[in-house]
Amino acid sequence: ENFIERKLQKFFGFHEQILDSDVVLKLDNNENRENKIAEIRLLMKGEELFAKKQTKTFEESVDQAIDALKKQVEKYKERFKK
């Protein structure tokens, strides 16, 4: 939990357009070792961004989901620069 809070606080510091976030961690009950799922939803002004990643650890899933959201946030910001 602290790991996720630190990651998101760092991310919030980067992007002032983020209004709220929601994180869901799930354990997929299958035989696959990559069964840790992180879903992160960001509420932006006028838009909602979402990323879902599944890996061997929750930390890695969160990292990958945040990386995916960083790309989405950059695209979001580019639309408003024009």
Contact map, one row per residue, 1 for C-alpha under 8 A:
1111100000000000000000000000000000000000000000000000000000000000000000000000000000
1111110000000000000000000000000000000000000000000000000000000000000000000000000000
1111111000000000000000000000000000000000000000000000000000100000000000000000000000
1111111100000000000000000000000000000000000000000000000000100100000000000000000000
1111111110000000000000000000000000000000000000000000000000000000000000000000000000
0111111111000000000000000000000000000000000000000000000000000000000000000000000000
0011111111100000000000000000000000000000000000000000000000000000000000000000000000
0001111111110000000000000000000000000000000000000000000000000000000000000000000000
0000111111111000000000000000000000000000000000000000000000000000000000000000000000
0000011111111100000000000000000000000000000000000000000000000000000000000000000000
0000001111111110000000000000000000000000000000000000000000000000000000000000000000
0000000111111111010000000000000000000000000000000000000000000000000000000000000000
0000000011111111000000000000000000000000000000000000000000000000000000000000000000
0000000001111111000000000000000000000000000000000000000000000000000000000000000000
0000000000111111110000000000000000000000000000000000000000000000000000001000000000
0000000000011111111000000000000000000000000000000000000000000000000000000000000000
0000000000000011111000000000000000000000000110000000000000000000000000000000000000
0000000000010011111110000000000000000000011110000000000000000000000000000000000000
0000000000000001111110000000000000000000011110000000000000000000000000000000000000
0000000000000000011111000000000000000000011100000000000000000000000000000000000000
0000000000000000011111100000000000000001111000000000000000000000000000000000000000
0000000000000000000111110000000000000001110000000000000000000000000000000000000000
0000000000000000000011111000000000000111100000000000000000000000000000000000000000
0000000000000000000001111100000000000111000000000000000000000000000000000000000000
0000000000000000000000111110000000011110000000000000000001000000000000000000000000
0000000000000000000000011111000000011100000000000000000000000000000000000000000000
0000000000000000000000001111100000111000000000000000000000000000000000000000000000
0000000000000000000000000111110000111000000000000000000000000000000000000000000000
0000000000000000000000000011111000100000000000000000000000000000000000000000000000
0000000000000000000000000001111100100000000000000000000000000000000000000000000000
0000000000000000000000000000111110000000000000000000000000000000000000000000000000
0000000000000000000000000000011111100000000000000000000000000000000000000000000000
0000000000000000000000000000001111100000000000000000001100000000000000000000000000
0000000000000000000000000000000111110000000000000000011110000000000000000000000000
0000000000000000000000000011110111111000000000000000011110000000000000000000000000
0000000000000000000000001111000001111100000000000000011111001000000000000000000000
0000000000000000000000001111000000111110000000000001111001001000000000000000000000
0000000000000000000000111100000000011111000000000001110001001100100000000000000000
0000000000000000000000111000000000001111100000000111100000000100100000000000000000
0000000000000000000011110000000000000111110000000111000000000100110000000000000000
0000000000000000000011100000000000000011111000011110000000000000000000000000000000
0000000000000000011111000000000000000001111100011100000000000000000000000000000000
0000000000000000011110000000000000000000111110111000000000000000000000000000000000
0000000000000000111100000000000000000000011111111000000000000000000000000000000000
0000000000000000111000000000000000000000001111100000000000000000000000000000000000
0000000000000000000000000000000000000000000111110000000000000000000000000000000000
0000000000000000000000000000000000000000001111111000000000000000000000000000000000
0000000000000000000000000000000000000000111101111100000000000000000000000000000000
0000000000000000000000000000000000000000111100111110000000000000000010011000000000
0000000000000000000000000000000000000011110000011111000000000000000010000000000000
0000000000000000000000000000000000000011100000001111100000000000110110000000000000
0000000000000000000000000000000000001111000000000111110000000000100000000000000000
0000000000000000000000000000000000001110000000000011111000001101100000000000000000
0000000000000000000000000000000001111100000000000001111100001000000000000000000000
0000000000000000000000000000000011111000000000000000111111011000000000000000000000
0000000000000000000000000000000011110000000000000000011111011000000000000000000000
0000000000000000000000000000000001110000000000000000001111111000000000000000000000
0000000000000000000000001000000000011100000000000000001111111100000000000000000000
0011000000000000000000000000000000000000000000000000000011111110000000000000000000
0000000000000000000000000000000000000000000000000000001111111111000000000000000000
0000000000000000000000000000000000011100000000000000111111111111100000000000000000
0001000000000000000000000000000000000111000000000000100001111111110000000000000000
0000000000000000000000000000000000000000000000000000000000111111111000000000000000
0000000000000000000000000000000000000000000000000000100000011111111100000000000000
0000000000000000000000000000000000000111000000000011100000001111111110000000000000
0000000000000000000000000000000000000001000000000010000000000111111111000000000000
0000000000000000000000000000000000000000000000000000000000000011111111100000000000
0000000000000000000000000000000000000000000000000010000000000001111111110000000000
0000000000000000000000000000000000000000000000001110000000000000111111111000000000
0000000000000000000000000000000000000000000000000000000000000000011111111100000000
0000000000000000000000000000000000000000000000000000000000000000001111111110000000
0000000000000000000000000000000000000000000000001000000000000000000111111111000000
0000000000000010000000000000000000000000000000001000000000000000000011111111100000
0000000000000000000000000000000000000000000000000000000000000000000001111111110000
0000000000000000000000000000000000000000000000000000000000000000000000111111111000
0000000000000000000000000000000000000000000000000000000000000000000000011111111100
0000000000000000000000000000000000000000000000000000000000000000000000001111111110
0000000000000000000000000000000000000000000000000000000000000000000000000111111111
0000000000000000000000000000000000000000000000000000000000000000000000000011111111
0000000000000000000000000000000000000000000000000000000000000000000000000001111111
0000000000000000000000000000000000000000000000000000000000000000000000000000111111
0000000000000000000000000000000000000000000000000000000000000000000000000000011111
